[in-house]
């Protein structure tokens, strides 16, 4: 499924809504790093790939802006391990 994901840099979040429920990833950005610190998907909309879509959107943004993706959040860390191409620093 495809989700509409919006970036809210003033809140350091990427967010989406499904069935009226909001899910998001929250990050910390430094000069060279985008570190996802929380991935929040309420149980009522879980199991639909929403967390993966949010993490991908955040790390796509990082790559497009020359930032190194990092993941303090356990879910985002596991996602990075499954997608090592996001760690390439060519």
ABEGO torsion letter per residue (X at the ends): XBBBBBBBAAAGBBBBBBGGBBBBBBBBBBAABBBBABBBBBAAABGAGAAAAAAAAAAAAAAAAGBBBBBABAAAAAAAAABAAAABAX
